Amino acid sequence: PLKDYSADALSQDAPFGSAKILGYRDNYMSYGAPLNGVVLSFTDNGRFWRTPQAKNNLVIALYAQNPVQATELENVKMKAWKSKSFGKKFYLNWLAIENNTNQLAILNLCNEFGF
């Protein structure tokens, strides 16, 4: 889903009906980038997409206001979740799915980037 995303802005202009944030950057994939800029770079009509994106293909970003130290979970298999919609009047249904996520890869990201 991210094959059409560019770390570098592809346009100098904000999308129609939008404005650049104060202190905007042309690349948010760097240490110290403001979180709101990182999130906005993934919006469906953002300056970082090579092709227009469907609204249902958006990336969801989560963060912790009070970060905690990542620790390895002994003998616990990582879980992945998939959502299923039954219509706009219903809550999303979440299903656990099989995956091969390695805890060490996540720990390395946390250690390297300070998540």
All heavy atoms as an XYZ file, in Angstrom:
916
protein
N       0.798     -1.213      0.000
C       0.000      0.000      0.000
C       0.838      1.273      0.000
O       0.331      2.328     -0.325
C      -0.831     -0.115      1.276
C      -0.144     -1.136      2.113
C       0.625     -2.005      1.176
N       2.105      1.181      0.325
C       2.934      2.386      0.371
C       3.829      2.539     -0.858
O       4.687      3.409     -0.887
C       3.806      2.372      1.635
C       3.039      2.419      2.945
C       3.987      2.286      4.113
C       2.225      3.693      3.048
N       3.612      1.739     -1.894
C       4.498      1.794     -3.048
C       4.445      3.140     -3.759
O       5.414      3.532     -4.399
C       4.196      0.655     -4.022
C       2.872      0.767     -4.757
C       2.689     -0.412     -5.704
C       1.368     -0.383     -6.402
N       1.179      0.661     -7.342
N       3.349      3.878     -3.644
C       3.239      5.177     -4.305
C       3.585      6.342     -3.379
O       3.458      7.496     -3.762
C       1.819      5.375     -4.853
C       1.536      4.447     -6.015
O       2.461      4.181     -6.808
O       0.395      3.972     -6.131
N       4.022      6.044     -2.156
C       4.409      7.093     -1.203
C       5.859      7.474     -1.441
O       6.717      6.628     -1.675
C       4.232      6.607      0.223
C       4.581      7.653      1.260
C       3.660      8.616      1.636
C       5.844      7.687      1.832
C       3.974      9.584      2.570
C       6.170      8.648      2.774
C       5.242      9.599      3.135
O       5.563     10.562      4.053
N       6.151      8.757     -1.384
C       7.516      9.248     -1.511
C       7.899      9.944     -0.212
O       7.141     10.765      0.302
C       7.601     10.239     -2.672
O       8.836     10.929     -2.647
N       9.084      9.643      0.316
C       9.539     10.317      1.533
C       9.730     11.814      1.281
O       9.570     12.626      2.185
C      10.839      9.692      2.017
N      10.047     12.173      0.052
C      10.211     13.578     -0.317
C       8.940     14.094     -0.979
O       8.342     13.408     -1.813
C      11.385     13.740     -1.291
C      12.701     13.318     -0.655
O      12.966     13.759      0.476
O      13.444     12.551     -1.286
N       8.535     15.308     -0.608
C       7.319     15.905     -1.172
C       7.440     15.972     -2.696
O       8.505     16.272     -3.237
C       7.097     17.297     -0.595
N       6.355     15.691     -3.366
C       6.326     15.719     -4.822
C       5.724     17.006     -5.352
O       5.693     17.228     -6.558
C       5.532     14.514     -5.336
C       6.109     13.167     -4.900
C       5.160     12.038     -5.229
C       7.470     12.940     -5.554
N       5.250     17.852     -4.466
C       4.659     19.131     -4.837
C       5.027     20.161     -3.783
O       5.173     19.822     -2.602
C       3.135     18.998     -4.931
O       2.540     20.270     -5.059
N       5.177     21.389     -4.180
C       5.425     22.465     -3.228
C       4.118     23.049     -2.703
O       4.100     23.758     -1.715
C       6.279     23.563     -3.873
C       7.708     23.122     -4.131
C       8.410     22.682     -2.862
O       8.405     23.376     -1.854
N       9.018     21.500     -2.897
N       3.016     22.751     -3.377
C       1.723     23.310     -3.003
C       0.940     22.360     -2.110
O       0.947     21.152     -2.318
C       0.888     23.605     -4.257
C       1.582     24.590     -5.190
O       2.188     25.554     -4.675
O       1.536     24.384     -6.414
N       0.242     22.929     -1.129
C      -0.661     22.134     -0.296
C      -1.864     21.719     -1.135
O      -2.226     22.415     -2.093
C      -1.113     22.952      0.904
N      -2.504     20.606     -0.810
C      -3.692     20.179     -1.554
C      -4.777     21.258     -1.514
O      -4.841     22.052     -0.570
C      -4.159     18.922     -0.827
C      -2.991     18.474     -0.033
C      -2.174     19.688      0.265
N      -5.631     21.273     -2.518
C      -6.722     22.239     -2.596
C      -7.547     22.187     -1.309
O      -7.913     21.126     -0.840
C      -7.619     21.931     -3.803
C      -8.755     22.886     -3.949
C      -8.552     24.154     -4.449
C     -10.029     22.529     -3.546
C      -9.595     25.044     -4.570
C     -11.080     23.400     -3.658
C     -10.865     24.675     -4.173
N      -7.788     23.348     -0.728
C      -8.575     23.431      0.493
C      -7.771     23.201      1.759
O      -8.318     23.178      2.849
N      -6.461     23.016      1.630
C      -5.588     22.777      2.781
C      -4.488     23.826      2.818
O      -4.259     24.534      1.852
C      -4.938     21.398      2.685
O      -5.903     20.386      2.650
N      -3.804     23.871      3.932
C      -2.646     24.756      4.074
C      -1.521     23.964      4.715
O      -1.753     23.013      5.464
C      -3.002     25.961      4.931
N      -0.295     24.349      4.419
C       0.852     23.704      5.047
C       0.880     24.076      6.530
O       0.484     25.176      6.911
C       2.149     24.151      4.386
C       2.295     23.665      2.958
C       3.611     24.180      2.383
C       3.774     23.785      0.943
N       4.974     24.406      0.357
N       1.355     23.159      7.353
C       1.453     23.429      8.784
C       2.637     24.352      9.049
O       3.566     24.443      8.247
C       1.595     22.127      9.607
C       2.879     21.380      9.234
C       0.368     21.248      9.442
C       3.188     20.200     10.121
N       2.610     25.027     10.171
C       3.708     25.889     10.574
C       4.964     25.038     10.735
O       4.938     23.997     11.374
C       3.361     26.577     11.901
C       4.396     27.552     12.447
C       4.536     28.755     11.509
C       3.998     28.035     13.833
N       6.047     25.456     10.118
C       7.295     24.692     10.187
C       7.278     23.451      9.312
O       7.970     22.482      9.609
N       6.486     23.486      8.228
C       6.363     22.302      7.361
C       7.734     21.857      6.850
O       8.689     22.618      6.812
C       5.417     22.582      6.191
C       6.046     23.407      5.091
C       6.682     22.785      4.026
C       6.016     24.797      5.119
C       7.273     23.524      3.021
C       6.598     25.542      4.127
C       7.230     24.904      3.076
O       7.825     25.636      2.088
N       7.790     20.601      6.458
C       8.999     20.024      5.869
C       8.640     19.377      4.546
O       7.477     19.055      4.296
C       9.593     18.947      6.775
C      10.079     19.448      8.111
C      10.646     18.302      8.909
N      11.152     18.751     10.201
C      11.998     18.060     10.925
N      12.418     16.885     10.510
N      12.414     18.522     12.082
N       9.643     19.154      3.725
C       9.443     18.413      2.493
C       9.832     16.948      2.643
O       9.785     16.181      1.689
C      10.225     19.053      1.344
C       9.598     20.375      0.912
O       8.361     20.516      1.029
O      10.340     21.261      0.465
N      10.204     16.560      3.872
C      10.485     15.164      4.197
C      10.289     15.006      5.701
O      10.970     15.656      6.490
C      11.912     14.786      3.804
C      12.197     13.316      4.034
O      11.816     12.740      5.047
N      12.867     12.698      3.079
N       9.346     14.144      6.088
C       9.054     13.912      7.504
C       9.622     12.598      8.013
O       9.434     12.241      9.168
C       7.537     13.936      7.746
C       6.959     15.316      7.616
C       6.346     15.727      6.446
C       7.043     16.224      8.662
C       5.825     17.004      6.314
C       6.533     17.504      8.549
C       5.928     17.883      7.372
O       5.416     19.151      7.254
N      10.317     11.862      7.165
C      10.876     10.580      7.574
C      12.278     10.778      8.135
O      13.267     10.238      7.645
C      10.914      9.604      6.396
C       9.546      9.270      5.832
S       8.495      8.479      7.060
C       7.107      9.592      7.051
N      12.356     11.591      9.175
C      13.645     11.871      9.797
C      13.443     12.083     11.293
O      12.350     12.443     11.745
C      14.288     13.105      9.166
O      13.457     14.233      9.330
N      14.500     11.865     12.040
C      14.456     12.036     13.487
C      14.104     13.482     13.818
O      14.622     14.409     13.208
C      15.809     11.660     14.090
C      15.803     11.692     15.602
C      15.238     10.646     16.313
C      16.328     12.763     16.293
C      15.208     10.663     17.697
C      16.307     12.783     17.680
C      15.738     11.733     18.370
O      15.707     11.758     19.731
N      13.194     13.670     14.758
C      12.816     15.012     15.185
C      11.688     15.639     14.382
O      11.277     16.755     14.678
N      11.176     14.937     13.387
C      10.064     15.477     12.595
C       8.825     15.566     13.478
O       8.571     14.677     14.290
C       9.784     14.590     11.385
N       8.029     16.645     13.346
C       6.828     16.759     14.169
C       5.813     15.672     13.797
O       5.588     15.401     12.624
C       6.295     18.152     13.851
C       6.885     18.504     12.527
C       8.197     17.773     12.438
N       5.218     15.058     14.821
C       4.308     13.943     14.603
C       3.118     14.337     13.729
O       2.700     13.570     12.867
C       3.825     13.381     15.934
C       2.983     12.124     15.856
C       3.754     10.999     15.183
C       2.547     11.692     17.226
N       2.586     15.561     13.922
C       1.441     15.951     13.092
C       1.839     16.022     11.621
O       1.050     15.689     10.738
C       0.824     17.263     13.576
C       1.776     18.437     13.506
O       2.992     18.287     13.554
N       1.224     19.622     13.418
N       3.056     16.413     11.316
C       3.521     16.433      9.928
C       3.668     15.041      9.357
O       3.318     14.789      8.206
N       4.188     14.119     10.179
C       4.324     12.729      9.735
C       2.952     12.179      9.369
O       2.756     11.609      8.289
C       4.979     11.858     10.836
C       4.979     10.392     10.425
C       6.390     12.338     11.139
N       1.980     12.359     10.259
C       0.627     11.842     10.024
C       0.015     12.504      8.790
O      -0.542     11.822      7.925
C      -0.262     12.055     11.270
C      -1.706     11.709     10.969
C       0.255     11.214     12.426
N       0.134     13.826      8.685
C      -0.457     14.531      7.541
C       0.180     14.116      6.218
O      -0.461     14.174      5.169
C      -0.345     16.044      7.736
C      -1.263     16.634      8.792
C      -0.920     18.103      9.047
C      -2.721     16.491      8.389
N       1.438     13.686      6.244
C       2.086     13.275      4.993
C       1.430     12.030      4.401
O       1.584     11.752      3.216
C       3.580     13.033      5.210
O       3.841     11.810      5.848
N       0.673     11.286      5.213
C       0.000     10.081      4.730
C      -1.469     10.304      4.368
O      -2.161      9.365      4.000
C       0.091      8.961      5.772
C       1.470      8.376      5.891
C       2.302      8.740      6.936
C       1.932      7.476      4.951
C       3.579      8.214      7.048
C       3.208      6.935      5.055
C       4.031      7.313      6.105
N      -1.977     11.538      4.466
C      -3.378     11.771      4.096
C      -3.586     11.461      2.621
O      -2.653     11.538      1.818
C      -3.818     13.210      4.403
O      -2.970     14.107      3.699
C      -3.792     13.499      5.895
N      -4.796     11.116      2.265
C      -5.078     10.652      0.903
C      -4.743     11.675     -0.174
O      -4.416     11.315     -1.294
C      -6.538     10.208      0.776
C      -7.516     11.335      1.012
O      -7.350     12.082      1.993
O      -8.460     11.457      0.216
N      -4.787     12.962      0.137
C      -4.494     13.976     -0.883
C      -3.214     14.746     -0.562
O      -3.017     15.858     -1.010
C      -5.670     14.940     -1.020
C      -5.928     15.722      0.258
O      -5.379     15.404      1.308
N      -6.758     16.730      0.178
N      -2.320     14.138      0.220
C      -1.090     14.798      0.636
C      -0.085     14.984     -0.500
O      -0.226     14.419     -1.588
N       0.963     15.746     -0.199
C       1.979     16.096     -1.198
C       2.986     14.985     -1.448
O       3.898     15.138     -2.245
C       2.763     17.334     -0.724
C       1.920     18.531     -0.474
C       2.736     19.749     -0.042
N       3.583     19.510      1.118
C       4.890     19.806      1.177
N       5.496     20.351      0.152
N       5.573     19.562      2.276
N       2.828     13.851     -0.763
C       3.847     12.802     -0.798
C       3.441     11.570     -1.606
O       4.163     10.581     -1.622
C       4.208     12.406      0.635
C       4.816     13.549      1.408
C       4.008     14.484      2.039
C       6.182     13.712      1.464
C       4.559     15.545      2.726
C       6.747     14.779      2.146
C       5.931     15.700      2.784
N       2.297     11.615     -2.258
C       1.804     10.477     -3.043
C       2.031     10.703     -4.529
O       1.740     11.765     -5.049
C       0.316     10.251     -2.789
C       0.023      9.792     -1.394
C      -0.505     10.527     -0.380
C       0.249      8.494     -0.864
N      -0.620      9.762      0.758
C      -0.163      8.511      0.493
C       0.769      7.315     -1.382
C      -0.076      7.393      1.317
C       0.850      6.200     -0.554
C       0.434      6.250      0.765
N       2.514      9.658     -5.208
C       2.717      9.738     -6.662
C       1.392      9.643     -7.410
O       1.252     10.181     -8.491
C       3.651      8.614     -7.111
C       5.063      8.784     -6.632
C       5.980      7.651     -7.139
N       7.307      7.825     -6.622
C       7.726      7.356     -5.446
N       6.911      6.667     -4.674
N       8.953      7.571     -5.023
N       0.450      8.928     -6.835
C      -0.875      8.783     -7.451
C      -1.928      9.064     -6.391
O      -1.678      8.867     -5.202
C      -1.086      7.349     -7.997
O      -0.962      6.426     -6.922
C      -0.084      7.011     -9.083
N      -3.124      9.513     -6.778
C      -4.191      9.756     -5.794
C      -4.512      8.472     -5.034
O      -4.499      7.386     -5.596
C      -5.374     10.199     -6.653
C      -4.772     10.665     -7.946
C      -3.535      9.840     -8.142
N      -4.801      8.626     -3.740
C      -5.079      7.468     -2.895
C      -6.550      7.430     -2.499
O      -7.170      8.462     -2.259
C      -4.229      7.529     -1.628
C      -2.746      7.474     -1.900
C      -2.342      6.156     -2.531
O      -2.533      5.105     -1.951
N      -1.788      6.220     -3.730
N      -7.092      6.231     -2.410
C      -8.464      6.055     -1.936
C      -8.490      6.294     -0.430
O      -7.546      5.947      0.282
C      -8.956      4.647     -2.265
N      -9.556      6.888      0.054
C      -9.655      7.180      1.488
C      -9.594      5.919      2.346
O      -9.143      5.956      3.482
C     -10.926      7.964      1.787
C     -10.866      9.394      1.296
C     -12.032     10.182      1.837
C     -12.063     11.585      1.309
N     -10.918     12.395      1.672
N     -10.011      4.776      1.802
C      -9.980      3.548      2.598
C      -8.603      2.887      2.620
O      -8.426      1.838      3.193
C     -11.037      2.551      2.111
C     -10.785      2.089      0.695
O      -9.957      2.644     -0.017
N     -11.516      1.087      0.262
N      -7.598      3.520      2.013
C      -6.231      2.998      2.028
C      -5.318      3.798      2.946
O      -4.109      3.699      2.853
C      -5.629      3.025      0.623
C      -6.227      1.979     -0.278
O      -6.906      1.074      0.180
N      -6.004      2.107     -1.569
N      -5.886      4.606      3.815
C      -5.069      5.478      4.646
C      -4.323      4.717      5.719
O      -4.762      3.677      6.195
C      -5.949      6.552      5.299
C      -6.673      7.461      4.314
C      -7.475      8.502      5.065
C      -5.704      8.127      3.375
N      -3.176      5.257      6.111
C      -2.351      4.683      7.166
C      -2.804      5.259      8.496
O      -3.020      6.451      8.629
C      -0.866      5.026      6.921
C      -0.003      4.546      8.063
C      -0.400      4.432      5.609
N      -2.963      4.414      9.495
C      -3.330      4.869     10.833
C      -2.057      4.921     11.667
O      -1.316      3.946     11.742
C      -4.361      3.925     11.482
C      -5.641      3.914     10.651
C      -4.631      4.339     12.922
C      -6.650      2.893     11.121
N      -1.799      6.039     12.286
C      -0.603      6.192     13.115
C      -1.013      6.340     14.572
O      -1.921      7.091     14.895
C       0.190      7.406     12.666
N      -0.345      5.620     15.440
C      -0.608      5.692     16.869
C       0.678      6.060     17.587
O       1.766      5.715     17.150
C      -1.097      4.340     17.392
C      -2.362      3.789     16.746
C      -2.613      2.371     17.249
C      -3.542      4.666     17.053
N       0.550      6.749     18.712
C       1.727      7.046     19.506
C       1.329      7.133     20.965
O       0.171      7.311     21.303
C       2.401      8.342     19.053
C       1.681      9.589     19.505
C       2.144     10.302     20.600
C       0.551     10.048     18.847
C       1.494     11.438     21.029
C      -0.102     11.191     19.263
C       0.372     11.883     20.356
O      -0.274     13.005     20.773
N       2.303      7.009     21.833
C       2.064      7.108     23.266
C       2.584      8.449     23.752
O       3.711      8.824     23.440
C       2.768      5.972     24.002
N       1.760      9.173     24.488
C       2.185     10.466     25.006
C       3.280     10.282     26.053
O       4.202     11.076     26.147
C       1.004     11.222     25.593
C       1.350     12.649     25.943
C       0.115     13.458     26.254
O      -1.004     12.986     26.130
N       0.309     14.691     26.637
N       3.180      9.222     26.837
C       4.199      8.901     27.838
C       4.853      7.593     27.430
O       4.395      6.520     27.811
C       3.568      8.760     29.227
C       2.914     10.043     29.669
O       3.503     11.100     29.559
N       1.688      9.949     30.149
N       5.923      7.663     26.628
C       6.509      6.433     26.089
C       7.014      5.497     27.190
O       7.443      5.934     28.240
C       7.660      6.925     25.218
C       7.883      8.339     25.567
C       6.647      8.850     26.243
N       6.926      4.225     26.914
C       7.429      3.209     27.833
C       8.548      2.455     27.123
O       8.609      2.416     25.905
C       6.318      2.229     28.270
C       5.253      2.932     29.077
C       5.694      1.553     27.063
N       9.418      1.866     27.897
C      10.530      1.103     27.336
C       9.999     -0.214     26.776
O       9.278     -0.936     27.455
C      11.570      0.833     28.426
C      12.797      0.114     27.935
C      13.628      0.967     26.999
O      13.688      2.177     27.131
N      14.264      0.333     26.037
N      10.358     -0.523     25.541
C       9.951     -1.789     24.927
C      10.756     -2.922     25.547
O      11.967     -2.800     25.749
C      10.176     -1.739     23.428
N      10.093     -3.996     25.876
C      10.767     -5.164     26.443
C      10.316     -6.412     25.698
O       9.191     -6.491     25.211
C      10.447     -5.337     27.940
O       9.038     -5.461     28.110
C      10.964     -4.181     28.760
N      11.208     -7.378     25.626
C      10.893     -8.633     24.947
C       9.912     -9.438     25.784
O      10.034     -9.520     27.000
C      12.163     -9.435     24.712
C      11.932    -10.672     23.880
C      13.227    -11.359     23.490
O      14.305    -10.845     23.821
O      13.136    -12.418     22.855
N       8.907    -10.007     25.126
C       7.925    -10.848     25.792
C       8.360    -12.298     25.619
O       8.386    -12.805     24.510
C       6.532    -10.637     25.181
C       6.004     -9.212     25.206
C       4.711     -9.125     24.420
C       5.783     -8.763     26.639
N       8.720    -12.932     26.699
C       9.227    -14.292     26.616
C       8.114    -15.276     26.245
O       7.044    -15.262     26.838
C       9.842    -14.687     27.958
C      10.896    -13.699     28.402
C      12.184    -14.375     28.773
O      12.231    -15.603     28.760
O      13.136    -13.641     29.053
N       8.373    -16.098     25.253
C       7.464    -17.164     24.828
C       6.063    -16.675     24.476
O       5.085    -17.382     24.658
C       7.367    -18.243     25.912
C       8.714    -18.865     26.198
O       9.510    -19.073     25.289
N       8.971    -19.131     27.457
N       5.935    -15.456     23.992
C       4.635    -14.927     23.580
C       4.696    -14.651     22.084
O       5.572    -13.938     21.619
C       4.286    -13.632     24.348
C       2.983    -13.051     23.832
C       4.205    -13.903     25.836
N       3.778    -15.241     21.352
C       3.723    -15.011     19.914
C       3.028    -13.677     19.653
O       2.003    -13.375     20.246
C       2.969    -16.147     19.232
C       2.969    -16.059     17.725
C       2.536    -17.381     17.129
C       2.365    -17.338     15.642
N       3.535    -16.975     14.896
N       3.607    -12.870     18.770
C       3.023    -11.581     18.419
C       1.691    -11.812     17.695
O       1.512    -12.810     17.006
C       3.968    -10.790     17.515
C       5.317    -10.484     18.147
S       5.213     -9.334     19.512
C       4.792     -7.843     18.665
N       0.763    -10.890     17.850
C      -0.533    -10.989     17.195
C      -0.671     -9.885     16.155
O      -0.132     -8.795     16.315
C      -1.668    -10.836     18.206
C      -1.782    -11.971     19.179
C      -2.962    -11.787     20.097
C      -3.067    -12.928     21.083
N      -4.184    -12.736     22.005
N      -1.387    -10.183     15.119
C      -1.765     -9.182     14.115
C      -3.289     -9.143     14.106
O      -3.953    -10.132     14.428
C      -1.227     -9.560     12.742
N      -3.833     -8.002     13.771
C      -5.283     -7.826     13.803
C      -5.783     -7.322     12.473
O      -5.132     -6.527     11.804
C      -5.666     -6.851     14.913
C      -5.270     -7.350     16.262
C      -4.095     -7.115     16.911
C      -6.031     -8.207     17.104
N      -4.079     -7.770     18.109
C      -5.256     -8.438     18.265
C      -7.283     -8.786     17.013
C      -5.698     -9.226     19.310
C      -7.716     -9.572     18.062
C      -6.938     -9.782     19.187
N      -6.955     -7.787     12.110
C      -7.601     -7.371     10.865
C      -9.002     -6.887     11.222
O      -9.702     -7.521     12.001
C      -7.677     -8.554      9.899
C      -8.365     -8.245      8.598
C      -8.413     -9.474      7.712
C      -9.143     -9.161      6.435
N      -9.230    -10.325      5.558
N      -9.381     -5.750     10.647
C     -10.723     -5.239     10.930
C     -11.690     -5.644      9.826
O     -11.303     -5.832      8.677
C     -10.710     -3.717     11.068
O     -10.364     -3.120      9.836
N     -12.955     -5.795     10.201
C     -14.008     -6.114      9.234
C     -15.199     -5.226      9.550
O     -15.626     -5.123     10.689
C     -14.400     -7.581      9.327
C     -15.471     -7.970      8.318
C     -15.720     -9.458      8.348
C     -16.866     -9.830      7.461
N     -16.479    -10.200      6.142
N     -15.702     -4.581      8.522
C     -16.837     -3.682      8.695
C     -18.128     -4.387      8.297
O     -18.182     -5.100      7.298
C     -16.646     -2.434      7.826
O     -17.809     -1.654      7.845
N     -19.160     -4.169      9.099
C     -20.487     -4.700      8.781
C     -21.448     -3.567      8.424
O     -22.651     -3.742      8.432
C     -21.032     -5.513      9.960
C     -20.298     -6.802     10.161
C     -19.325     -6.909     11.146
C     -20.555     -7.901      9.362
C     -18.637     -8.096     11.327
C     -19.870     -9.089      9.541
C     -18.906     -9.196     10.522
N     -20.900     -2.394      8.143
C     -21.730     -1.251      7.767
C     -21.484     -0.064      8.679
O     -20.920     -0.189      9.761
N     -21.927      1.109      8.240
C     -21.622      2.335      8.967
C     -22.338      2.456     10.311
O     -21.945      3.250     11.148
C     -21.921      3.555      8.100
C     -23.378      3.756      7.750
C     -23.544      4.971      6.848
C     -25.001      5.206      6.519
N     -25.160      6.373      5.670
N     -23.363      1.670     10.547
C     -24.088      1.744     11.817
C     -23.562      0.763     12.861
O     -24.121      0.642     13.940
C     -25.580      1.488     11.593
C     -26.250      2.565     10.772
C     -27.732      2.296     10.632
C     -28.392      3.388      9.809
N     -29.832      3.196      9.713
N     -22.480      0.053     12.537
C     -21.957     -0.982     13.424
C     -20.496     -0.710     13.761
O     -19.765     -0.116     12.988
C     -22.077     -2.362     12.760
C     -23.487     -2.734     12.419
C     -24.000     -2.482     11.155
C     -24.316     -3.312     13.363
C     -25.301     -2.809     10.832
C     -25.621     -3.649     13.051
C     -26.115     -3.390     11.797
N     -20.063     -1.189     14.932
C     -18.663     -1.113     15.306
C     -17.844     -2.040     14.411
O     -18.360     -3.023     13.883
C     -18.466     -1.543     16.761
C     -19.048     -0.597     17.769
C     -20.105     -0.978     18.568
C     -18.522      0.683     17.927
C     -20.641     -0.108     19.507
C     -19.048      1.555     18.860
C     -20.098      1.161     19.647
O     -20.629      2.008     20.567
N     -16.553     -1.724     14.265
C     -15.675     -2.627     13.532
C     -15.515     -3.927     14.313
O     -15.484     -3.934     15.544
C     -14.288     -2.010     13.363
C     -14.128     -0.958     12.279
C     -12.713     -0.395     12.315
C     -14.424     -1.529     10.908
N     -15.403     -5.013     13.600
C     -15.113     -6.306     14.191
C     -13.620     -6.560     13.986
O     -13.099     -6.374     12.894
C     -15.954     -7.379     13.490
C     -15.816     -8.727     14.132
O     -15.405     -8.846     15.276
N     -16.150     -9.764     13.381
N     -12.905     -6.951     15.038
C     -11.470     -7.193     14.956
C     -11.193     -8.686     15.102
O     -11.689     -9.336     16.012
C     -10.731     -6.416     16.044
C     -10.798     -4.947     15.799
C     -11.715     -4.066     16.285
C      -9.928     -4.189     14.978
N     -11.465     -2.802     15.832
C     -10.362     -2.840     15.018
C      -8.815     -4.505     14.205
C      -9.723     -1.823     14.319
C      -8.185     -3.482     13.514
C      -8.626     -2.164     13.575
N     -10.377     -9.220     14.199
C     -10.036    -10.633     14.187
C      -8.525    -10.802     14.308
O      -7.762    -10.122     13.612
C     -10.494    -11.277     12.875
C     -11.963    -11.086     12.492
C     -12.196    -11.491     11.055
C     -12.831    -11.887     13.428
N      -8.080    -11.693     15.188
C      -6.652    -12.020     15.272
C      -6.301    -12.886     14.068
O      -7.062    -13.780     13.689
C      -6.357    -12.760     16.566
N      -5.167    -12.607     13.447
C      -4.745    -13.389     12.281
C      -3.322    -13.886     12.500
O      -2.554    -13.316     13.266
C      -4.836    -12.574     10.967
C      -3.986    -11.307     11.050
C      -6.277    -12.226     10.639
C      -3.902    -10.535      9.754
N      -2.977    -14.974     11.829
C      -1.631    -15.533     11.909
C      -0.641    -14.557     11.280
O      -0.955    -13.850     10.324
C      -1.564    -16.865     11.163
C      -2.344    -17.970     11.820
C      -1.742    -18.381     13.151
O      -0.501    -18.433     13.265
O      -2.517    -18.642     14.091
N       0.556    -14.511     11.840
C       1.597    -13.655     11.280
C       2.954    -14.204     11.667
O       3.066    -15.083     12.509
C       1.424    -12.212     11.769
C       1.795    -12.059     13.219
O       2.953    -11.837     13.526
N       0.825    -12.184     14.121
N       3.980    -13.666     11.066
C       5.339    -14.102     11.387
C       6.174    -12.918     11.889
O       7.362    -12.857     11.648
C       5.987    -14.773     10.175
C       6.059    -13.839      8.988
O       5.553    -12.723      9.027
N       6.692    -14.283      7.916
N       5.528    -11.996     12.591
C       6.224    -10.838     13.125
C       7.242    -11.279     14.169
O       6.924    -12.040     15.070
C       5.228     -9.846     13.752
O       4.259     -9.488     12.765
C       5.927     -8.599     14.240
N       8.438    -10.771     14.032
C       9.521    -11.108     14.949
C       9.673     -9.985     15.970
O       9.844     -8.833     15.610
C      10.811    -11.285     14.142
C      11.967    -11.736     14.987
O      12.087    -11.376     16.154
N      12.839    -12.522     14.391
N       9.627    -10.345     17.257
C       9.762     -9.341     18.306
C      11.071     -8.576     18.203
O      11.131     -7.384     18.495
C       9.687     -9.998     19.683
C       8.322    -10.492     20.051
C       8.310    -10.979     21.484
O       8.894    -10.360     22.362
N       7.638    -12.095     21.714
N      12.131     -9.252     17.785
C      13.431     -8.589     17.720
C      13.432     -7.459     16.704
O      14.075     -6.426     16.911
C      14.526     -9.605     17.403
C      14.785    -10.652     18.502
C      15.866    -11.637     18.083
C      15.156     -9.968     19.811
N      12.711     -7.624     15.603
C      12.632     -6.551     14.612
C      11.967     -5.314     15.213
O      12.408     -4.179     14.995
C      11.858     -7.028     13.379
N      10.926     -5.527     15.995
C      10.229     -4.411     16.641
C      11.121     -3.770     17.697
O      11.226     -2.545     17.787
C       8.895     -4.891     17.233
C       7.962     -5.329     16.095
C       8.247     -3.793     18.082
C       6.714     -6.016     16.538
N      11.794     -4.581     18.489
C      12.703     -4.044     19.503
C      13.826     -3.235     18.860
O      14.226     -2.189     19.374
C      13.274     -5.173     20.358
C      12.279     -5.846     21.301
C      12.894     -7.085     21.926
C      11.817     -4.883     22.366
N      14.344     -3.702     17.732
C      15.399     -2.962     17.033
C      14.895     -1.604     16.565
O      15.609     -0.603     16.661
C      15.938     -3.763     15.850
C      16.780     -4.940     16.279
O      17.292     -4.967     17.401
N      16.906     -5.927     15.422
N      13.672     -1.549     16.049
C      13.090     -0.262     15.646
C      12.955      0.668     16.845
O      13.281      1.857     16.764
C      11.714     -0.473     15.002
C      11.696     -0.975     13.580
C      10.265     -1.300     13.169
C      12.282      0.061     12.642
N      12.476      0.136     17.950
C      12.326      0.948     19.167
C      13.660      1.485     19.638
O      13.780      2.664     19.999
C      11.661      0.133     20.284
S       9.952     -0.277     19.954
N      14.664      0.637     19.635
C      15.988      1.069     20.092
C      16.627      2.073     19.146
O      17.267      3.018     19.570
C      16.900     -0.138     20.277
C      16.465     -1.014     21.433
O      15.845     -0.547     22.373
N      16.775     -2.297     21.349
N      16.449      1.860     17.844
C      17.085      2.736     16.870
C      16.412      4.096     16.767
O      17.060      5.122     16.657
C      17.080      2.072     15.491
C      17.839      2.876     14.441
C      17.982      2.136     13.130
O      17.822      0.901     13.107
O      18.245      2.802     12.130
N      15.081      4.133     16.827
C      14.357      5.378     16.608
C      13.712      5.950     17.868
O      13.070      6.985     17.826
C      13.284      5.184     15.515
C      13.889      4.872     14.181
C      13.865      3.587     13.696
C      14.502      5.860     13.443
C      14.436      3.287     12.460
C      15.075      5.582     12.214
C      15.045      4.288     11.718
N      13.837      5.268     18.978
C      13.328      5.802     20.232
C      11.831      5.801     20.364
O      11.266      6.650     21.033
N      11.160      4.848     19.733
C       9.696      4.770     19.872
C       9.339      4.384     21.278
O       9.975      3.635     21.932
C       9.090      3.765     18.893
C       9.188      4.187     17.461
C       9.880      3.429     16.560
C       8.569      5.340     17.022
C       9.958      3.799     15.238
C       8.636      5.719     15.703
C       9.347      4.940     14.813
